[in-house]
């Protein structure tokens, strides 16, 4: 099978899905461009700030992308390229993109509140508390796992650390120019976007290698970077969105567009033949060295590239608070997810078209980090391109690989500080829910100093950062297993969001099959995967992993019971 043919075919199906299925969803939901959005009705200059659609698309896409659509397909290639392709394409069109679009719509129609609050209007206070507890726990896993990946990249390639730090400063300047000095977005883009690409070259010239600068081991350097990044997350998630979140994500999007264009061009030039198995069987050997079952682990390993519960938290946590018009829901949510599917296909074709056979791929995935595999394989596709521009083979490959790693690291940083902000929102909503909900919030706020402290955004952010640090630094060996439980929890979170959407459709007398059918599938595979992780953790004595899995399963089961009870009472 030719990789270019596969990529073009998948892209064509994505375009058909956007033209047909997203329009159908728009009609069912009743999207109304004339209706004022929470960004205008609740504008506060910090979290609720109307954003230009282009800027907001950049934020949303960069926040949901991260390393998920890269890591997932690279790891799932153990099951064969055809198996992964089917899940990415049809999962993205029929489940993932619809999930994102509906989540954003529901949040906008509920004053920009999170999906947890939407569930509260349907299942009541106990359901809201349980969902917020689940999403808050999942977000801590997001912050911890992605910080671990960033720190590992900074240690392995110090040039990426230099470029990433410069990029943070540039984003702040961009925010000041656009929002304080009123510079047009176009002119600011013409200045800052080329500067951002120049940071790739500067990073290679002046790599920030703390192993050599401080004379420490790579393991210690990784811990130093983890602590530094968590401090960054604290400040980035508590400052106003206009000064860092919006501008950095907008600029990040250009990195991602360029990375995807380079990957697409590399596949076009190289015409790679897919050498690994199309279907490796219902069980296969992968990164862990053990045997993984196609059902359910294919569906949870490829998370963000096909369906992701984290996307609902981004859509309802930050995007809904910045959406200027409902007409942007379809391109931002549905279109953003489809673009992520294209990235997932590029990542899959990269490994499938580089390694000589399935055994060669398995050896590589057990020895290298997935992000590094993605960067090196796509850079290999681009060798002919750089040779044609007069660069040597090794020089061209090195530049392409550095650019790929910088792009992925930038999106990881976007994900972790957005995830920290979202976890802070969930914490604050949990505190309010435990204190009696929004109707009692003002009176409680005035009467209880303890409430003021717990509800404070700095306290909530500190709790999130501290727990993520405990997961990463408390047991570094166990921290390497976070992706598996994160991916499973992520898909279970998606199924719970689809459950809430199904109940909302029923309540409003609308057809609900477009959420009910995917909800049953996602609930089944994610619960199955978490149960398998729980049993394996118990056998291996990994009690922290076992406890986390058991907690997530228990909360999900309780939420499903609440939903079934609510539905039965409504029918009566």
N, C-alpha and C positions, 0 to 999 in steps of 0.2 A: 504493500500500500504506500502511495506517495503522500508525504506529509502536507504538501501544498494543496493537493486535492482535498484532503481531509479538512484542512483549515478553511478553505473557500466554501466547502459544503456546509460546515458548521456555521460560518458567518451568514451564509444565505438563509439558513433556517432561523437564525436569530432575528434577521431583518423581517422575515415573514411573521414571526411571533410578535414583534413589535407592531407591525402594521395591522395585524388581525386581532390577536388575543388581548393586547393592552387596550385597544379601542373598545372591545367588548366589556372589559372590566371598568373602563371609564363610564360607560353607559349604565352599568349595573350599580356602581357606587353613586352616581349622580354628581360628578365633579362640576362645580359651579365657579367659573373664573370671577364672577362679579361679587362673590361672597368675601368679606374681609377676613384675613387670616390672623392668627394669634400674634404674628410678628408685628402687626399694626395695632391690634386692639390691646395688647399687653406689653407694648414696647417699653423696655426699662434701661436700655443702654448697656446691659451686661450680657444677659442670656437671650432675651427677646429683641432681636435686631434684624430688620428687613435687609436682605442681601440681594445683590444683583443675581439673576438666574445663573449666569455663567460662573460667578464666584461660588454660589451655593452648590452647583453641580460639582465643581472642583473639590469643595469641602466634603460633600457626601461621598463622592467616588473614592477620594483618597482615604477617607475614614473607614469605609467598608472594605476596601481592597486589602491593605496591609500585606502580609505574606500569605494569607489564607489561600487565594487562588493559585499560588505558586507551590507552597508546601504540600497542600492536599493532593493535587494531581501527580506530583513527583513521587510521593509516598505510595499512592494508590496504583501506580503503574505496575506494581507487583501482580495485580489481577489481570493485566493485559490492556493494551491501548483501546480496543473496541469496547470493553466493559466500561472503562472510565469515560470514553466519549459519549456513550449512550446516556449515562447519568448526567454528565455536564450539560449536554444539549437539551434533553427533554426535561431534566430536573430544573434547569435554569429557566426555560420558557414557561413551563406549566406550574412550577412550584415556587422557585426562588424569587423570580421577578414579580410574580403575583403577590407573594408574601410581603415583599418590600413595599410595593405600591399600596396595598391595603393597609399595612401598618402605618405608613405616612398619612394616608387619608384619615384613618381613625384618630390619630393623634391630633391632626389639624382640626377635626370636628369636635375634639374634646379640649379646646383651648391650649393646645400644645403640650398637654400632659403626657406622661409616659404610658406605655402599654399597660403597665401595672395599674394605673389609675383608670384606664379604660375597662380593664377587667373588674375593677372595683364597682363600676357602675352596673355591671352585669351580674357578678357573683357576690357582690357585697363586700363588707370589710374583711372577713376572714380570707376570701379568695384573693383580695388585693394584697394583704399582708404576705400570704404564701408566695404569690408570684413575685412580689418585690424582693422577698428573701432569696428566691431562686435566682432572679436576674442579678441581684447584687453579688451573690456568690459566684455566678458565672463570669461577671465582669472582673472580679478579683483574679480569676484564672486567666482572663484575657491580658490584664495588666502584667501579671507575673510571667506568663509564657512569652509574650512578645518582648518584654524587657530582656529576658534571657537571650532571645535570638539577636536583639540589637547588640547587646554586650559582647556576644560571641563574634559577631561580624566586626565590631570595632577592634577587638583583639587580633583577629585573623588578618584584617586589612586596615591598618591605621589610617590610610589615605581616606577611607570612608568616614572616619571619626572627624578628621579635619573639615571635610566638605560639609558634613552634617552640622557641626557647630557654627560654621560660617553661615549656613543656610538659616539657622534659627535667628541670628542677628539680622539677616537680610529681611526675613518675614516681618519682624517688628518694624523695621524702617518702611516697608511697603504699607503696613497698616497705618502708620502715622501719616505717610504721604497721602493716602487715599481718604482716610476718615477724619484726619485733623487738618491737613493742609489742602484738602479738597482737590487733589490731583486726579484728573480723569483716569479711569481704570486702564484705558488703552495706552496712554502715555506711560503710566507706571509700569505696565506690562512690557513695553518696549525697552525700558531701562533695566528692570529687575530680572526678567526671564533670561536674557543673554548672560547676565551676571551669574545667575544660578548655574548655568551650564559651564561657566568658566571655573566654578569651584571644583569641578571634577579634575581639571588640570592642576589647579592649585593644590588639591589634596595629594596628588601623585608627586608633586614637587616637594611639599612640606607635610609628610605624614606625621600624625600625632600619635606616636608609639609610646605609650606609658610604660610598657615593659622595659624598654631601653632607658627612657627618661628617669624612671623611678627605681630601676634595677630590681624589679619584682618578677615573680613567675607569671605565666599566662593565666593560671587559675586565680591568683590574687588580683591580677589586672581585671579579670572578668568580674570579680566581686566589687572592685572599685567602680567600674563602669555601671554596674547594677545600682549601686547606691547613688551615684551621680545622676543617673537617668530617673530614678525615683524622686529625687529632689526636684529635677526638672518637671516631672509630671505634676508634682504638688503645685508649683507656681503656674505652670501652663494651664492647668485645669481650674484655677481660681481667678485668673485674670480675665478681663472682659474679652468676649469672643472677637471683637474687631481688631484687637492689637496683636493677636498671635494665631488663634484658631482659624479664622476666616482667611487671612492673607497667606499663612503657611500652606493651608490645604489647597488654596487656589493655585499657588505656585507649584505645589507638589503635583497637581494634576498635569501640568506641562511636562514634568519629569516622566510621569506615567504614560502620557500620550507618546512622548518620544521613545520611551522604552518599548512600548507596544509596537510603534511604527518600525523601530529597529528590528524587533523580533519578527514582525510580519515580513519585512524586507529580507531578513536573513533566511527565513523559510522559503521565500520566493526565489532567492538567488541559489540557495543550496539544493533545493528540491530533495530533501532528505527522504530516504526510504525507511519506513518504520520496521526496525529489525527485531524488536522484542515481540513476544507472543501477542496475538490479537486477543486471545482468551486463555488465561493461564490456569483455568479450572476453578472449581468452587472453593478450593483452599489453595493458598500460595504462601511462599516464604518471602518475607520482606525485611524491613529495617530491624525488627526485633530479633531476627534469627529463628523465631518460632513460626508455627503455622497459623495463618490468619484466615478466617472464613470470609468468603465473598459477601454473604449475608451474615451479619449486618455491616461489616467494617468498611466495605466500599462506600456506603452511603453516609458514614460519619467521617471517614478519612477525607473524602472530597466534600468539604463543608462549604466554605465561602464561594467556591467555584460553581456550586449548583443550588444550594439553599443554606441560609445562615440565620440563626436567631439573633445573632449580634447585630445584624442589619436593622432589625426592628427596633433595637435599643438606640441605634444611631439615628434612625428616621424619626423616632418619637422623642429622642432626648435632645438633639441639637438641630437637625434639619427642619423639623416642624416649627421650631421657634424662630427660624430665619426665613421661612418660605414667604415670599411676597405675594404670590397668587396661586390659587389652586390649579391653574392651567399648567404649572410647572411640575405637578406631582408625577404625571406620566413620564416625561423625559428624564427627570431626576431619579426617580425610584426604579421604574421598570427599565428605562434605558441604561441607567447606571449598572444594574445587575447584569444585563446582557453584555455590556462592555467587559464586565468582570469575567463573564463566561469565555469571551474571546481570549483574555489573558490566560485563563486556565487551559485553554486548548493549546496556546503557544508553549506553555510550560510542559504540557504532556508531550507534544511533538518534539520538544527539545531533547528530552531524555530518551523517547522512543526512537528517535532518528539518529542518536549519537552512539549509544552503546550497541555492541555487535550482536548480542543475543540476551535472553532473559537472565542467564547466569552472570553475564558481565554487568548487567544493570543491578542485580541483587548485590554483587560484590561492591559496587560503587555506592549504593544507597546505605550500606552498612558502614562504610568508611568515611562518607562525607555528609555535610549538612545539606539539606534539600535546597536551600537558597543558593549555596555555592555551586551545586550541580546545575541549577537553572542558569546562573550567570555564565558558567564556563561553557555549557552546551550552546546557548544562544550566541555567545561570543564566537564560538567555533563556526557557526553558520555565517557569521558576518566577516570572516577572514577574507573572502573574495572581494567583498565590498571595500574593505580598507586597503587591500593590496592594489585595487584599481585606483585608489586615491593617492597612491605613492607611498603608503606606509608599509613598513616591513610586516611580515606575518605575525611575529611575536608582539611587536609594538601595537599593531592594530588590535590583536586579540586582548592585550592587556588593557587598552583604553576602553574597549567594549565591555569587558568584564567589570572594570571599575565603575563604569557608568551604570551597569545593571545592578551592582551591589549598592551603589549610592541610592538608586531609585527605590529599591526594596527597603533599605534602611530608613529612607525618608517616610515611606508609607507606614512602616512599623512604628516610627515615632508619632506619626499622626494618630495611629490606632491606640497607642498606649495612653497618650494624654487625653484623647477623646474618651477612651474607656474609663479613665480616672474621673473625668467630669461626669460621665453617665453614672458611674458608681456612686459619686457624691449625690447626684439627683435621687437615685434609688434610696440611699441612706436617709436623706432628708424626708422623702415621702414615707419611708418606714417609720421614722420618728413621729411624723404627723399622724400616721395611721394608728400607731400604738397609743397616741394621746387623744384619740377620739375623732380623728378626721378633720377635714377642712372646716366644717361648720363650727368646731370648737377651737380652731387653731389660734385665732386672734386673742380670745380670752385666756387660753393656756399660755400663750406667749407673754402676756402681761403679768400673769400670776406666778409662773414657775421659772426661776433662774436655771434649773436643771434642763428644762426644755430649750431655753435659749442656747445653752452650751452645746447640747446634743444636736440641735438643729443648725448650728453654725456651720457655714460651708467649709471653713478651715478645719474644724474638728472632724467633719465627715470625710474630708479629703485625707486628713492625716490617718484616720482609721484604715482607709482603703490602702494607702501607701504602706503603712506598717504591716498589714496582713500580707500584702504581696511580698514585702521584704522577708517576712518570716517563712513564706513558702520557698523562696529562692535561696536564702542563706541558711535556713535552719537545717536543711538536708539537701545539699547540692546534687547528690546522686538521684534522689527521688524527684528533684526538680526536672530532670530530663524526661520524666514520664508525663509531664503536664499536658503535652499536646494531645495524647490519647483521650484523657478525661475531658480536656477542654472541648475537643471536637464532638464528643458524645453529648456533653452538656449543651453545647451550642445547638445541635440538632434537636435536642429535647426542648430547648427554649423556643425554637422555630415551631415545633408542633404545638406548644402551649399558646403561642401567638395565633396560630391558625385556629386553635380551639376557641379563643376569645373572638376571633373574627367570625367563625361559624355561628356562635351564639348571637353576635350582633346582627348578622344577616337574618337569623331566625326571628329575633326580636323585632326587626324592622320589616318583616315579611318580604324578604328578598331571596332569590335562589342562592343556596349555600353550597352546592356541590363543588364549586371551584376552590373552596377551602376545606370542606369536610373530607373529601377523598385524600388530598395530600396530607391532612392532619392525621388520618388513620395510619398512612404509610410511615410518616416521620415519627409518630409516637411509637409505632411498633419497632422500627429499626433502632431508634435511639435508646429505648428501654432495654431492648435485647443487648445492645452493645454495652450499656452501663452494667447490666447484670453479669455479662461475661467478664468485664473488668473487675467487678466486685469479687467474683469467684476466684479469678486469677490472683488478685491482690491478697485475698485471704490465704490461698495456698502458699504464696510466696512470702507471707509475713509483712507485706507492705500495708501497714495498718492505717497510715494517713490516707493513702489512696483508697483503701477500702471504706474508710469512714466517709470520705467525700462522696464516693459513688453511692453509698447507702443513703446519705442525706439527700442527694439530688433525686434519687428514685422515690424516696418517701414523700418529698414535697410534690413531685409530679403526680404521684398516685392520689394524694390528697386533693390536688387541684382538679383532676379528672373526676373524682367522686363528687366534689362540689358542683362541677358542671353538669354531671348526669342528674344529680338531685334537683338542680335548678331547672333543667329541661323537663324532667318528669312533673315537677310542680306546675310548671307553665302549661303543660299539656292538660293536666287535670283541671 
